[in-house]
């Protein structure tokens, strides 16, 4: 069934990806939910469908470029042209810099950097032809100041911001907008690498101007703005969604 608005979200099985899928579904988008095969990805699709929106589960490893292309093609064949792409999937091994094997670094770059690049390239081909579309890359506030034991991850998140600016400049004349969001420390599964949850939560709140933890829905609301009509003159920007941790 063809829909008026279609969005593809990578990493849709994770907490932030799921919140984004549900928010965009509420905004009237049919959702192509990309991610590694998991119970969580299936749950996201079920929740989107329960909310009354179209959804398709697309089990994709972002290391596989052909699978990315096939997933976007499948989404368009089922729902119609992709109007919005949210590059959200990422991996984040925690390893001291001097101990990171090149195989681990290559893996992080392939998923977090090359995966974003290629998904954007595939989606943008159709957007450029239609002279309409929006891409949102999910970065991280870590690229602003660095984080110990996450050099591979942090470098790819900096690359996501650089890619955002390059694509915004190049695709703007075709009516395609490209922006990024940089989440702060949301209480997601990723926090498992930080050790004691209560101690880390206190650390986060200490550094934020807003003295509470953020919610997944609050990040999704900013993504909704960036793919929606209210941001029609916004491109090349990175919005920190972090409770005022980083102010630049």
KOLZA-423993 format. One record per residue: residue in three letters; x, y, z of N, C-alpha, C in turn. Coordinates in steps of 0.1 Angstrom, whole numbers, padded with zeros to 4 digits, always signed. Example, Ala and Ser with C-alpha at 12.3 -4.5 7.8 and 13.67 -1.06 7.14 Angstrom:
BEGIN
ALA+0132-0057+0078+0123-0045+0078+0132-0033+0078/SER+0128-0022+0071+0137-0011+0071+0129+0000+0079/
***
This chain:
BEGIN
UNK+0008-0012+0000+0000+0000+0000+0009+0012+0000/UNK+0007+0021-0009+0015+0034-0010+0010+0044+0000/UNK+0020+0049+0007+0017+0059+0018+0022+0073+0013/UNK+0016+0083+0019+0021+0097+0016+0035+0100+0021/UNK+0038+0094+0032+0051+0097+0038+0058+0084+0043/UNK+0070+0082+0039+0077+0070+0043+0091+0073+0049/UNK+0094+0067+0060+0107+0069+0066+0114+0056+0068/UNK+0127+0056+0066+0136+0044+0069+0144+0048+0081/UNK+0145+0039+0091+0152+0041+0103+0162+0029+0106/UNK+0175+0032+0106+0184+0021+0109+0185+0020+0124/UNK+0188+0008+0129+0189+0005+0143+0176+0007+0150/UNK+0165+0003+0143+0152+0006+0149+0148-0003+0160/UNK+0156-0013+0163+0154-0022+0175+0159-0016+0188/UNK+0168-0006+0187+0173+0000+0199+0163+0010+0205/UNK+0166+0015+0217+0157+0024+0224+0154+0037+0217/UNK+0165+0043+0212+0163+0056+0205+0157+0054+0191/UNK+0161+0043+0184+0155+0040+0172+0140+0036+0173/UNK+0136+0029+0183+0122+0026+0185+0114+0038+0188/UNK+0119+0047+0197+0112+0059+0200+0110+0068+0187/UNK+0120+0068+0179+0119+0076+0167+0109+0069+0157/UNK+0109+0056+0156+0099+0050+0148+0085+0053+0152/UNK+0083+0052+0165+0069+0055+0170+0065+0069+0168/UNK+0075+0079+0170+0071+0093+0168+0068+0096+0154/UNK+0077+0090+0145+0074+0093+0130+0061+0086+0126/UNK+0058+0074+0131+0046+0068+0128+0034+0077+0132/UNK+0035+0083+0144+0025+0092+0149+0024+0104+0140/UNK+0035+0108+0133+0035+0119+0124+0029+0115+0110/UNK+0026+0103+0109+0020+0099+0096+0029+0091+0086/UNK+0041+0087+0091+0050+0080+0083+0048+0065+0083/UNK+0049+0058+0072+0051+0044+0072+0066+0042+0075/UNK+0069+0031+0082+0082+0029+0087+0089+0017+0081/UNK+0101+0019+0075+0110+0008+0072+0120+0006+0083/UNK+0118-0004+0091+0126-0006+0103+0138-0015+0100/UNK+0150-0009+0099+0162-0017+0096+0170-0020+0109/UNK+0176-0032+0109+0184-0035+0120+0188-0050+0119/UNK+0197-0053+0128+0201-0067+0129+0190-0076+0134/UNK+0189-0088+0130+0178-0097+0134+0178-0097+0149/UNK+0166-0094+0155+0165-0094+0170+0150-0094+0174/UNK+0148-0098+0186+0135-0097+0192+0131-0082+0193/UNK+0140-0074+0196+0138-0060+0198+0133-0053+0185/UNK+0139-0057+0174+0135-0051+0161+0120-0055+0158/UNK+0117-0068+0160+0103-0073+0158+0094-0066+0167/UNK+0098-0063+0179+0089-0056+0189+0086-0042+0184/UNK+0096-0035+0178+0094-0022+0173+0084-0022+0162/UNK+0085-0031+0153+0076-0032+0142+0061-0035+0147/UNK+0060-0044+0157+0047-0047+0163+0041-0034+0169/UNK+0049-0027+0176+0044-0015+0183+0040-0004+0173/UNK+0047-0003+0162+0043+0007+0152+0030+0003+0145/UNK+0029-0010+0142+0017-0015+0136+0005-0014+0146/UNK+0007-0016+0159-0003-0015+0169-0008+0000+0170/UNK+0001+0009+0167-0003+0023+0167-0010+0027+0154/UNK-0012+0018+0145-0020+0021+0133-0012+0025+0121/UNK+0001+0024+0121+0010+0028+0110+0015+0016+0103/UNK+0019+0018+0090+0025+0008+0082+0039+0006+0087/UNK+0044-0007+0087+0057-0010+0091+0062-0022+0085/UNK+0075-0022+0082+0081-0034+0076+0094-0037+0083/UNK+0096-0049+0088+0109-0053+0094+0119-0057+0084/UNK+0130-0051+0084+0141-0053+0074+0153-0057+0082/UNK+0156-0070+0082+0168-0075+0089+0180-0073+0081/UNK+0188-0063+0085+0200-0059+0077+0212-0057+0086/UNK+0223-0062+0082+0236-0060+0088+0242-0048+0080/UNK+0245-0037+0087+0250-0025+0079+0264-0027+0074/UNK+0270-0038+0077+0283-0041+0071+0281-0046+0056/UNK+0269-0049+0053+0265-0054+0039+0259-0044+0031/UNK+0266-0037+0022+0261-0026+0014+0249-0031+0005/UNK+0250-0043+0000+0239-0047-0009+0226-0049-0001/UNK+0227-0053+0012+0216-0055+0020+0209-0041+0023/UNK+0217-0031+0025+0212-0018+0027+0204-0013+0015/UNK+0209-0015+0003+0203-0011-0009+0190-0019-0011/UNK+0190-0032-0008+0178-0040-0010+0167-0036+0000/UNK+0171-0033+0012+0161-0029+0023+0154-0016+0019/UNK+0161-0006+0014+0155+0006+0009+0146+0004-0003/UNK+0151-0004-0012+0142-0008-0023+0130-0015-0019/UNK+0131-0024-0010+0119-0031-0005+0109-0022+0002/UNK+0114-0012+0010+0106-0003+0016+0098+0005+0006/UNK+0105+0010-0005+0098+0018-0015+0088+0010-0023/UNK+0092-0003-0025+0082-0011-0033+0069-0013-0025/UNK+0070-0014-0012+0059-0017-0004+0051-0004+0000/UNK+0058+0007+0003+0051+0018+0009+0052+0031+0000/UNK+0062+0031-0009+0063+0043-0018+0077+0050-0015/UNK+0079+0061-0022+0092+0068-0021+0096+0071-0006/UNK+0109+0069-0003+0114+0073+0010+0116+0088+0011/UNK+0109+0094+0020+0110+0108+0022+0120+0112+0033/UNK+0122+0103+0042+0131+0106+0054+0139+0093+0057/UNK+0152+0096+0059+0161+0086+0064+0167+0090+0077/UNK+0167+0081+0087+0173+0084+0100+0184+0074+0102/UNK+0196+0078+0101+0208+0069+0103+0211+0069+0118/UNK+0206+0058+0124+0207+0057+0139+0216+0046+0144/UNK+0217+0035+0136+0224+0023+0141+0239+0026+0144/UNK+0244+0020+0155+0258+0022+0158+0262+0011+0168/UNK+0275+0008+0167+0281-0001+0177+0292+0007+0185/UNK+0295+0002+0197+0303+0011+0206+0311+0002+0215/UNK+0321-0006+0210+0329-0013+0219+0338-0004+0228/UNK+0339-0008+0240+0347+0000+0250+0361-0006+0252/UNK+0371+0000+0246+0384-0005+0247+0394+0006+0248/UNK+0404+0005+0257+0414+0016+0257+0421+0017+0244/UNK+0424+0030+0240+0429+0033+0227+0441+0024+0223/UNK+0451+0023+0232+0463+0015+0229+0461+0000+0227/UNK+0449-0004+0230+0446-0019+0229+0436-0022+0218/UNK+0431-0012+0211+0421-0014+0201+0428-0021+0189/UNK+0423-0033+0185+0428-0040+0173+0422-0033+0161/UNK+0429-0034+0150+0424-0028+0138+0411-0034+0133/UNK+0410-0047+0136+0397-0054+0133+0385-0048+0140/UNK+0387-0044+0152+0376-0037+0160+0373-0024+0154/UNK+0384-0016+0151+0382-0003+0146+0375-0003+0132/UNK+0380-0013+0124+0374-0014+0110+0359-0018+0111/UNK+0355-0026+0121+0341-0030+0123+0333-0017+0127/UNK+0338-0009+0136+0331+0003+0140+0329+0012+0129/UNK+0340+0014+0121+0339+0024+0110+0329+0018+0099/UNK+0329+0005+0097+0320+0000+0087+0306+0002+0090/UNK+0302+0000+0103+0288+0001+0107+0285+0016+0109/UNK+0292+0023+0117+0289+0037+0121+0292+0047+0110/UNK+0301+0045+0102+0305+0055+0092+0301+0051+0078/UNK+0306+0040+0073+0303+0036+0060+0288+0033+0058/UNK+0282+0027+0069+0268+0024+0068+0260+0036+0067/UNK+0263+0047+0074+0256+0060+0073+0258+0065+0059/UNK+0270+0065+0054+0273+0070+0041+0265+0063+0030/UNK+0265+0050+0030+0259+0043+0019+0243+0044+0020/UNK+0238+0043+0032+0223+0044+0033+0219+0058+0029/UNK+0227+0068+0032+0223+0082+0027+0224+0083+0012/UNK+0235+0076+0006+0236+0077-0008+0225+0070-0015/UNK+0221+0059-0011+0210+0051-0017+0197+0059-0016/UNK+0194+0064-0004+0181+0071-0002+0181+0084-0010/UNK+0193+0091-0010+0193+0104-0016+0192+0104-0031/UNK+0195+0093-0038+0193+0092-0052+0178+0094-0056/UNK+0169+0088-0048+0155+0090-0051+0151+0104-0047/UNK+0156+0109-0035+0152+0122-0030+0156+0133-0040/UNK+0168+0132-0046+0173+0142-0055+0164+0142-0068/UNK+0161+0130-0072+0152+0129-0084+0139+0135-0082/UNK+0134+0134-0070+0121+0140-0066+0122+0154-0061/UNK+0134+0158-0058+0137+0172-0053+0130+0174-0040/UNK+0131+0164-0031+0125+0165-0018+0130+0154-0009/UNK+0133+0157+0003+0137+0146+0012+0144+0152+0024/UNK+0146+0144+0035+0153+0148+0046+0161+0136+0052/UNK+0173+0139+0056+0182+0129+0062+0186+0134+0075/UNK+0185+0125+0085+0190+0129+0099+0200+0118+0103/UNK+0212+0123+0106+0223+0114+0111+0224+0115+0126/UNK+0224+0104+0133+0225+0105+0148+0239+0104+0152/UNK+0244+0115+0157+0258+0116+0162+0258+0113+0177/UNK+0266+0121+0184+0268+0120+0198+0275+0132+0203/UNK+0272+0136+0216+0280+0147+0221+0294+0143+0224/UNK+0297+0130+0224+0311+0126+0226+0321+0132+0217/UNK+0317+0135+0204+0326+0140+0195+0331+0154+0198/UNK+0323+0161+0207+0327+0175+0211+0339+0175+0221/UNK+0340+0165+0229+0351+0165+0239+0358+0152+0241/UNK+0355+0142+0234+0361+0129+0235+0357+0122+0248/UNK+0358+0109+0247+0354+0100+0258+0364+0089+0259/UNK+0369+0086+0271+0379+0076+0272+0374+0062+0268/UNK+0382+0054+0262+0380+0040+0258+0370+0039+0247/UNK+0366+0050+0240+0357+0049+0229+0362+0056+0217/UNK+0375+0056+0215+0381+0063+0203+0375+0059+0190/UNK+0372+0047+0188+0367+0042+0175+0353+0048+0173/UNK+0344+0047+0183+0331+0052+0183+0331+0067+0181/UNK+0338+0074+0190+0339+0089+0189+0343+0094+0176/UNK+0353+0088+0170+0358+0092+0157+0347+0091+0146/UNK+0339+0080+0147+0328+0079+0137+0317+0088+0139/UNK+0315+0092+0152+0304+0102+0154+0308+0116+0149/UNK+0321+0119+0151+0326+0131+0144+0324+0131+0129/UNK+0327+0119+0124+0325+0118+0109+0310+0119+0105/UNK+0301+0115+0114+0287+0117+0111+0283+0132+0109/UNK+0289+0140+0118+0287+0155+0117+0293+0160+0104/UNK+0305+0156+0101+0312+0161+0089+0304+0157+0077/UNK+0299+0144+0076+0291+0139+0065+0278+0148+0064/UNK+0272+0151+0075+0260+0159+0075+0263+0172+0068/UNK+0273+0179+0071+0276+0192+0065+0279+0191+0050/UNK+0287+0180+0047+0291+0178+0033+0278+0176+0024/UNK+0269+0167+0029+0257+0164+0021+0248+0175+0021/UNK+0247+0183+0032+0238+0194+0032+0242+0204+0021/UNK+0255+0206+0020+0260+0216+0010+0257+0211-0004/UNK+0260+0198-0006+0259+0192-0020+0244+0190-0024/UNK+0236+0186-0015+0222+0182-0019+0212+0193-0017/UNK+0216+0204-0011+0206+0215-0008+0199+0220-0021/UNK+0207+0221-0032+0201+0227-0044+0190+0218-0050/UNK+0190+0205-0045+0180+0195-0050+0168+0194-0040/UNK+0167+0203-0031+0156+0202-0021+0158+0192-0010/UNK+0170+0186-0009+0172+0176+0002+0179+0182+0013/UNK+0174+0181+0025+0180+0187+0037+0186+0176+0045/UNK+0198+0179+0051+0206+0169+0059+0210+0176+0072/UNK+0206+0170+0083+0209+0175+0096+0213+0163+0105/UNK+0218+0167+0117+0222+0157+0127+0217+0160+0140/UNK+0215+0150+0148+0212+0152+0163+0224+0145+0170/UNK+0228+0152+0181+0238+0146+0190+0232+0143+0203/UNK+0228+0131+0206+0223+0128+0219+0233+0129+0230/UNK+0228+0132+0242+0237+0131+0253+0236+0117+0259/UNK+0236+0116+0272+0236+0102+0278+0222+0099+0282/UNK+0215+0092+0272+0202+0087+0275+0203+0073+0282/UNK+0193+0070+0290+0194+0057+0297+0190+0046+0288/UNK+0200+0042+0280+0197+0031+0270+0207+0019+0274/UNK+0206+0009+0266+0214-0003+0268+0229+0000+0267/UNK+0232+0011+0259+0246+0015+0257+0253+0018+0271/UNK+0245+0022+0281+0251+0026+0294+0257+0014+0301/UNK+0255+0002+0296+0260-0010+0303+0275-0009+0304/UNK+0282-0002+0294+0296-0002+0294+0302+0008+0304/UNK+0293+0016+0311+0298+0026+0320+0299+0021+0334/UNK+0295+0008+0337+0296+0003+0350+0284+0005+0359/UNK+0286+0009+0371+0275+0011+0380+0264+0021+0375/UNK+0252+0017+0373+0242+0025+0367+0238+0038+0375/UNK+0237+0036+0388+0233+0047+0397+0244+0058+0397/UNK+0256+0053+0398+0268+0062+0398+0269+0070+0385/UNK+0267+0063+0374+0268+0070+0361+0257+0080+0359/UNK+0245+0076+0364+0233+0085+0362+0236+0098+0370/UNK+0242+0097+0382+0245+0109+0390+0255+0117+0383/UNK+0265+0110+0377+0275+0117+0369+0269+0125+0357/UNK+0260+0119+0350+0253+0126+0339+0246+0138+0344/UNK+0238+0137+0354+0230+0148+0359+0238+0159+0364/UNK+0250+0156+0370+0259+0166+0375+0264+0175+0364/UNK+0266+0169+0352+0271+0177+0341+0261+0184+0333/UNK+0248+0180+0334+0238+0186+0326+0233+0199+0333/UNK+0228+0208+0325+0221+0220+0330+0207+0216+0336/UNK+0200+0207+0329+0187+0202+0333+0190+0190+0342/UNK+0185+0190+0354+0189+0181+0364+0179+0169+0364/UNK+0178+0162+0353+0171+0149+0352+0176+0142+0340/UNK+0173+0129+0339+0177+0122+0327+0167+0125+0315/UNK+0172+0125+0303+0164+0127+0292+0156+0114+0288/UNK+0146+0115+0280+0138+0104+0276+0140+0102+0261/UNK+0138+0089+0257+0139+0086+0243+0130+0094+0234/UNK+0118+0097+0240+0108+0105+0232+0113+0119+0230/UNK+0121+0124+0239+0126+0138+0237+0135+0139+0225/UNK+0144+0129+0224+0152+0128+0212+0144+0127+0199/UNK+0134+0117+0200+0126+0115+0188+0119+0127+0184/UNK+0115+0136+0193+0108+0148+0190+0117+0157+0181/UNK+0129+0158+0184+0139+0166+0176+0140+0160+0162/UNK+0141+0147+0161+0142+0141+0148+0130+0144+0140/UNK+0118+0143+0147+0105+0146+0140+0106+0160+0135/UNK+0111+0170+0142+0112+0184+0137+0121+0184+0125/UNK+0132+0177+0125+0142+0178+0114+0137+0172+0101/UNK+0128+0162+0102+0123+0156+0090+0110+0162+0086/UNK+0104+0171+0094+0091+0177+0091+0091+0190+0085/UNK+0080+0196+0082+0079+0208+0075+0083+0221+0083/UNK+0083+0220+0096+0087+0231+0104+0102+0234+0104/UNK+0110+0225+0098+0124+0228+0097+0128+0229+0082/UNK+0119+0234+0074+0121+0235+0059+0132+0243+0055/UNK+0137+0252+0064+0148+0261+0060+0161+0258+0069/UNK+0161+0246+0074+0172+0241+0083+0180+0230+0076/UNK+0192+0232+0074+0201+0221+0069+0215+0223+0073/UNK+0223+0212+0074+0237+0213+0078+0239+0215+0092/UNK+0229+0214+0101+0230+0217+0115+0231+0204+0123/UNK+0238+0205+0135+0238+0195+0145+0232+0200+0158/UNK+0221+0194+0162+0214+0198+0174+0218+0189+0186/UNK+0224+0194+0196+0227+0187+0208+0214+0185+0216/UNK+0211+0172+0219+0199+0169+0227+0204+0162+0239/UNK+0209+0170+0249+0217+0165+0260+0214+0172+0273/UNK+0203+0179+0274+0200+0186+0287+0210+0197+0291/UNK+0217+0202+0281+0227+0213+0283+0240+0208+0288/UNK+0244+0196+0285+0258+0191+0289+0268+0198+0281/UNK+0266+0199+0268+0276+0206+0259+0269+0218+0254/UNK+0276+0229+0254+0270+0242+0249+0280+0248+0240/UNK+0278+0245+0227+0287+0250+0217+0279+0254+0205/
***
